[in-house]
Amino acid sequence: MARGDYEDEEEQPPLLQTSNHNLTGTVWTAVAHIITAVIGSGVLSLAWSMAQVGWIAGPLSVLIFGFFTLVSAYFICDIHLYFNPKTGNTTMNQSYLQAVHTILGYKHGVACGCLLYFSIFKTGVVYTITSATSMRAILQSNCYHKQGHDVACKFEDRHYMLMFGIVQILASQIPNIFHTKWLSIIAAIMSFAYSFIGMGLGLAQVIAKGKIEGSIYGISTTKPTQKVWLVAQAIGDIAFAFNFTLILLEIQSTLKSPPSQKVTMKRASTIAIVTSTIFYLFCGGFGYAAFGDSTPGNLLTGFGFYEPYWLVDFGNACIILHLVGGYQVYSQTMFVIVERWYAEKFPDSEFGKDTRSVKVSLLPEFKLNPLRLCFRTAYVVLTMAVGMLFPYFNEVLAFAGSIIFWPLTIYFPVQMHFVQKKVVPWSGKWILLGVYTIFCLLVTIFTLVGSIEGLIAKRFG
């Protein structure tokens, strides 16, 4: 039997086994990682998304994107171990980018790398916009409570983006992702807290009104083209909410066996995606049911809820704390890539190697590196600048979701599945997955055009 004929990791010859005694991950730790990665600030936009497409297409869209994500997750689980028939070697792919490069080749790897870096950068921009919006919402909530709901309580977002940027410049000096565990734990707790607050307030509003708002057609508009663009943006927002496949192989690499890592990861993916989909349906459904055509773009910052103001404030504070940690968890990947490249390119450079110990007041001593200080500061400033230029929550979410959804969630996993399983061209499976890929591409183009139109309309009127 050839090495590539083994189906599961534990069946592989001894030389291909990893040191599983150091791996402690289980199906439940994997579920926790996935849910933490999936459920983010985008969940608060789902009520607005449902309001654009209505009671039938809204829940159906959430279910369809959840199914697409699960299919991709299954494909990616299968490529954790890849046998190359040309070299006779088996590679353990521990990251999405490594898998694309190994299975599909250098050109696909370059394209995937560019999309991954864009995905990380746009996450920083989205987090900057959202954090500033939440800071502003806390001040507005207190203003409305003291002076009444009809008062024009307006505050400038850019000041709060600057505040968030300063915090991130300081936090970005954390050496690497292994030192951000406490940030990740806080971020995970906060994401669940504000999601449940948004869902609970929506349900309470429905109960108080005694009726369900909304219609099967969604929000009506004066112009048909305007409706088309809003539907496109809504679908892009939903696509953004289901994005975790990029870190699936990293999670799979932490799992112990037996059972095989592939089997465990497929089970964890199923549990996590089903749970997240149900959660999304509740969050989006309760919000739309509460407000109908008046559904805000963000349940906690769009002031569908004014009271209890302290709970709205707490929810927004949870968003801010989540985004402070989330920004670093995502950005540390980019920091490490650039700094590793610089070290390999300029091995004798003092700029990259020099470190100095710094002690500030009561804070613990930390080491400062010139390259780390300059690059990471410039990176944070750039995400902040783009956020100030396009401070539009729903439109930016839709644009980000539409750019990365098809290539990273659909195209690359399907192509790697073809190679891994040796799918014969023009066979039934090949045609079915080809139709599936083309359909998702058309949907992605539709959402991309709509999101670009929305950004241009908001930016230039």
C-alpha positions in Angstrom: 0.0 0.0 0.0 1.4 3.5 -0.9 1.7 6.1 1.8 -0.9 8.2 0.2 -3.5 5.4 0.6 -3.7 5.8 4.3 -7.0 7.6 5.2 -6.4 8.7 8.8 -3.4 10.2 10.6 -3.1 7.3 13.1 -2.8 4.8 10.3 0.3 6.6 8.8 3.7 4.9 9.1 5.7 5.8 12.2 7.9 8.3 10.4 4.9 10.4 9.5 3.5 10.5 13.0 3.7 13.8 15.0 4.7 13.8 18.6 1.2 13.5 19.9 2.3 13.2 23.5 2.7 17.0 23.4 -0.8 17.6 21.9 -3.7 18.1 24.3 -6.4 19.5 22.1 -9.8 17.8 22.1 -13.0 18.2 20.1 -14.3 20.7 22.7 -11.1 22.9 22.7 -11.4 23.0 18.9 -15.1 24.0 19.2 -14.1 26.8 21.6 -11.4 28.1 19.3 -13.7 28.0 16.2 -16.6 29.8 18.0 -14.3 32.4 19.4 -12.9 33.1 15.9 -16.3 33.1 14.2 -18.4 35.1 16.6 -17.2 38.7 16.4 -18.5 42.2 16.0 -20.0 41.3 12.7 -22.8 39.4 14.5 -24.3 42.8 15.5 -24.9 43.7 11.8 -26.9 40.5 11.0 -30.2 42.1 12.0 -29.6 44.9 9.5 -28.7 42.3 6.9 -31.9 40.4 7.5 -33.8 43.6 7.3 -32.5 44.2 3.7 -33.5 40.8 2.4 -36.6 39.9 4.5 -37.9 37.0 6.5 -37.4 34.3 3.9 -34.1 35.2 2.2 -32.5 36.5 5.4 -32.5 33.2 7.4 -32.0 31.2 4.2 -28.8 33.2 3.5 -27.5 32.5 6.9 -28.2 28.8 6.5 -26.6 28.7 3.0 -23.4 30.5 4.1 -23.2 28.2 7.1 -23.4 25.2 4.8 -20.8 26.6 2.4 -18.4 27.2 5.3 -19.0 23.6 6.6 -18.3 22.1 3.2 -15.0 24.1 3.0 -14.1 23.1 6.5 -14.5 19.4 5.6 -12.3 19.8 2.5 -9.6 21.6 4.5 -9.6 19.0 7.3 -8.7 16.4 4.7 -5.6 18.2 3.5 -3.9 18.3 6.9 -1.8 15.4 5.6 -0.9 15.5 1.9 0.9 12.8 0.0 2.8 14.0 -3.0 2.8 11.2 -5.6 5.7 13.0 -7.5 8.1 13.0 -4.6 6.7 10.2 -2.5 6.7 12.5 0.5 3.9 13.2 3.0 3.6 16.8 4.2 1.8 17.9 7.4 0.2 21.2 6.5 0.0 23.3 9.7 -1.4 26.4 8.1 -3.8 27.4 5.3 -1.0 29.1 3.3 1.3 26.2 3.6 -1.4 23.8 2.3 -2.1 26.0 -0.8 1.6 26.3 -1.5 2.3 22.6 -1.1 -0.8 21.2 -3.0 -1.5 23.9 -5.6 2.0 25.2 -6.2 4.0 28.5 -6.0 1.7 30.8 -8.0 -1.4 29.8 -6.1 0.6 30.2 -2.9 1.6 33.8 -3.8 -2.1 34.7 -4.7 -3.3 33.1 -1.4 -0.6 35.0 0.6 -1.7 38.3 -0.8 -5.3 37.6 0.0 -4.4 36.4 3.5 -2.4 39.6 4.2 -5.3 41.7 2.9 -7.6 39.7 5.2 -5.5 40.5 8.2 -5.2 44.1 7.3 -8.9 44.6 6.6 -9.7 43.0 10.0 -7.5 45.7 11.6 -9.4 48.4 9.7 -12.8 46.9 10.6 -11.8 46.7 14.3 -10.6 50.3 14.3 -13.9 51.5 12.9 -16.1 49.4 15.2 -14.2 50.3 18.4 -14.5 54.0 17.6 -18.2 53.6 16.9 -18.7 51.9 20.2 -16.8 54.6 22.1 -19.0 57.2 20.5 -22.1 55.1 21.3 -21.3 55.1 25.0 -21.1 58.9 25.1 -24.3 59.2 23.0 -26.1 56.7 25.3 -25.3 58.8 28.4 -26.3 62.0 26.5 -29.6 60.6 25.4 -30.4 59.3 29.0 -29.7 62.7 30.5 -31.1 65.1 27.9 -33.7 63.0 26.1 -33.9 60.9 22.9 -34.7 63.8 20.6 -31.5 65.7 21.4 -28.8 65.7 18.7 -26.0 64.0 20.6 -23.2 64.0 18.0 -19.6 63.0 18.6 -16.7 62.7 16.1 -15.5 59.2 15.3 -12.0 60.2 14.3 -11.0 61.1 17.9 -11.9 57.7 19.1 -10.1 56.0 16.2 -7.0 57.9 17.3 -7.4 56.8 20.9 -7.8 53.1 19.8 -4.7 53.5 17.6 -2.6 54.8 20.5 -3.6 51.8 22.6 -2.8 49.5 19.7 0.6 51.1 19.1 1.5 50.3 22.8 0.0 46.8 22.7 1.7 46.0 19.4 5.1 46.0 21.1 4.1 42.7 22.7 6.8 40.4 21.2 4.6 37.7 19.7 1.2 35.9 19.8 2.4 33.6 22.6 2.3 36.6 24.9 -1.3 37.5 24.0 -3.1 34.6 25.7 -4.6 36.9 28.3 -5.8 39.2 25.6 -7.4 36.3 23.7 -9.2 35.0 26.8 -10.6 38.5 27.6 -11.7 38.9 23.9 -13.5 35.6 23.9 -15.5 36.4 27.0 -16.3 39.9 25.8 -17.6 38.6 22.4 -20.1 36.3 24.0 -21.1 39.0 26.4 -22.0 41.7 23.9 -23.6 39.1 21.5 -26.0 37.9 24.2 -26.8 41.5 25.2 -27.8 42.4 21.7 -29.8 39.2 21.3 -31.5 39.7 24.7 -32.4 43.3 24.1 -33.9 42.3 20.7 -36.0 39.6 22.4 -37.1 41.9 25.2 -38.2 44.5 22.6 -40.3 41.9 20.7 -42.0 40.8 24.0 -42.7 44.4 25.0 -44.3 45.3 21.6 -46.2 42.1 21.5 -45.7 41.7 17.7 -43.0 40.7 15.2 -41.9 43.5 12.8 -40.6 43.1 9.3 -41.8 41.5 6.1 -40.9 38.7 3.7 -39.5 41.3 1.2 -37.3 43.3 3.6 -37.0 47.1 3.7 -38.7 48.9 0.8 -36.8 51.5 -1.1 -37.8 54.3 -3.5 -35.5 53.0 -6.3 -35.1 49.4 -7.4 -31.4 49.8 -7.9 -31.0 51.0 -4.3 -32.6 47.8 -3.1 -30.3 45.7 -5.2 -27.2 47.4 -3.7 -28.5 47.0 -0.2 -29.2 43.3 -0.7 -25.7 42.9 -2.1 -24.2 44.6 1.0 -26.3 42.5 3.3 -25.1 39.2 1.7 -21.5 40.5 2.0 -22.0 41.1 5.8 -23.3 37.6 6.2 -20.4 36.1 4.4 -18.0 38.1 6.6 -19.6 36.6 9.7 -18.7 33.0 8.7 -14.9 33.4 8.2 -12.8 30.9 10.2 -11.4 28.4 7.7 -8.1 30.3 7.5 -7.1 29.2 11.0 -8.6 25.7 10.8 -5.3 23.8 10.1 -3.6 25.6 13.0 -6.4 24.4 15.3 -6.3 20.9 13.9 -2.5 20.8 14.6 -3.2 21.1 18.3 -5.5 18.0 18.5 -4.4 14.8 20.1 -5.0 11.4 18.6 -6.6 8.8 18.5 -9.1 9.4 17.2 -7.5 10.9 14.1 -7.1 14.7 14.0 -9.1 14.8 10.8 -12.1 13.0 12.4 -12.0 15.1 15.5 -11.7 18.4 13.5 -14.7 17.5 11.3 -16.8 16.8 14.3 -15.7 20.0 16.0 -16.4 22.0 12.8 -19.9 20.6 12.6 -20.7 21.4 16.2 -19.2 24.9 16.0 -20.8 25.9 12.7 -24.2 24.6 13.6 -24.0 26.4 17.0 -22.8 29.6 15.4 -25.5 29.4 12.7 -28.3 29.0 15.3 -26.8 31.9 17.3 -26.7 34.1 14.2 -30.3 33.3 13.4 -31.4 34.3 16.9 -29.3 37.5 16.9 -30.4 38.6 13.4 -33.9 37.4 13.8 -34.6 39.0 17.2 -33.1 42.3 16.0 -35.2 42.4 12.8 -38.3 41.3 14.6 -37.8 44.1 17.1 -37.3 47.0 14.6 -38.5 45.9 11.2 -37.7 48.6 8.6 -36.0 50.7 11.3 -33.4 48.1 12.1 -30.0 49.9 12.8 -26.8 48.8 11.1 -25.4 47.8 14.5 -27.7 46.7 17.3 -25.7 48.3 20.1 -24.3 51.4 18.3 -27.3 52.3 16.0 -29.6 53.2 18.9 -32.4 50.9 18.3 -32.1 50.5 22.1 -31.9 53.5 24.4 -32.7 51.9 27.7 -31.5 50.4 29.9 -28.6 52.8 29.0 -26.2 51.2 31.4 -26.6 47.8 29.7 -26.1 49.4 26.2 -22.9 51.1 27.7 -21.7 47.8 29.1 -22.3 46.0 25.8 -20.3 48.6 23.9 -17.5 48.4 26.5 -17.4 44.7 25.9 -17.0 45.3 22.2 -14.1 47.7 22.8 -12.3 45.2 25.0 -12.9 42.4 22.6 -11.5 44.5 19.7 -8.4 45.6 21.6 -7.4 41.9 22.1 -8.8 40.7 18.7 -6.7 43.3 16.8 -3.5 42.0 18.3 -4.4 38.3 17.9 -4.9 38.9 14.1 -2.1 41.4 13.6 0.6 39.4 15.3 0.5 37.1 12.3 1.4 39.9 10.0 4.1 41.3 12.4 5.9 37.9 12.6 5.8 37.4 8.8 7.4 40.8 8.1 10.0 40.7 10.9 11.0 37.1 10.0 11.4 38.2 6.3 13.6 41.1 7.4 15.8 38.9 9.6 16.4 36.5 6.7 16.9 39.3 4.2 19.3 41.4 6.4 20.8 38.9 8.9 23.5 41.4 10.0 21.2 44.4 10.5 21.4 45.9 14.0 18.0 47.6 13.2 16.3 44.2 13.4 18.4 42.6 16.2 19.1 45.5 18.6 16.9 45.3 21.8 16.8 47.6 24.7 15.1 47.1 28.1 12.6 49.8 29.0 11.0 50.3 32.4 7.9 52.6 32.7 6.6 53.4 36.2 5.0 50.4 37.8 4.7 48.4 34.6 7.0 45.3 34.2 10.2 45.8 32.2 9.9 45.0 28.5 12.3 44.9 25.6 12.0 47.4 22.7 13.3 46.6 19.2 13.8 49.4 16.6 12.3 47.3 13.7 9.3 46.2 15.9 8.7 49.8 17.0 8.9 51.4 13.5 7.0 48.7 11.5 4.3 47.9 14.0 3.6 51.6 14.6 3.4 52.3 10.9 1.1 49.4 10.4 -1.3 50.6 13.2 -1.2 54.1 11.8 -2.1 52.8 8.3 -5.1 50.8 9.5 -6.2 53.8 11.5 -5.9 56.1 8.4 -7.9 53.8 6.2 -10.5 53.5 8.9 -10.8 57.3 9.1 -11.1 57.5 5.3 -13.9 55.0 5.2 -15.6 54.9 8.6 -18.7 53.0 7.4 -19.4 49.8 9.4 -21.8 47.9 7.2 -20.2 48.8 3.9 -16.7 48.0 5.0 -17.9 44.6 6.4 -19.6 43.8 3.1 -16.5 44.8 1.1 -14.2 42.8 3.3 -16.5 39.7 3.2 -16.9 39.8 -0.6 -13.2 40.2 -1.4 -12.0 37.1 0.6 -15.0 34.8 0.7 -14.8 33.2 -2.7 -11.1 32.6 -3.2 -10.3 31.6 0.4 -13.5 29.8 1.4 -14.6 28.3 -1.9 -12.0 28.2 -4.7 -8.8 27.1 -2.9 -10.4 24.4 -0.8 -12.2 22.9 -3.8 -9.1 22.9 -5.9 -7.1 21.3 -3.1 -9.8 18.7 -2.7 -9.6 17.9 -6.4 -5.8 17.3 -6.1 -6.0 15.5 -2.8 -8.8 13.1 -3.8 -7.6 12.8 -7.5 -11.0 13.9 -8.8 -11.3 13.0 -12.5 -12.2 16.0 -14.8 -15.8 15.9 -16.1 -16.8 13.3 -13.6 -20.1 13.8 -11.7 -18.3 15.1 -8.6 -16.0 17.4 -10.7 -19.0 19.0 -12.5 -21.0 19.4 -9.2 -18.2 21.1 -7.4 -17.5 23.2 -10.5 -21.1 24.5 -10.6 -20.9 25.1 -6.8 -17.7 27.2 -7.3 -19.2 29.2 -10.2 -22.4 29.9 -8.3 -20.4 31.2 -5.3 -18.2 33.3 -7.6 -21.3 35.0 -9.1 -22.7 35.7 -5.6 -19.3 37.1 -4.6 -19.1 39.4 -7.6 -22.7 40.6 -6.8 -21.8 41.4 -3.2 -18.5 43.0 -4.2 -20.1 45.4 -6.7 -22.8 46.3 -4.2 -20.3 47.0 -1.4 -18.1 49.1 -3.6 -21.2 51.1 -4.6 -22.1 51.5 -1.0 -18.6 52.7 0.0 -18.5 55.2 -2.9 -22.0 56.5 -2.1 -21.2 57.0 1.6 -17.8 58.5 0.9 -18.7 60.9 -1.9 -22.5 61.2 -1.4 
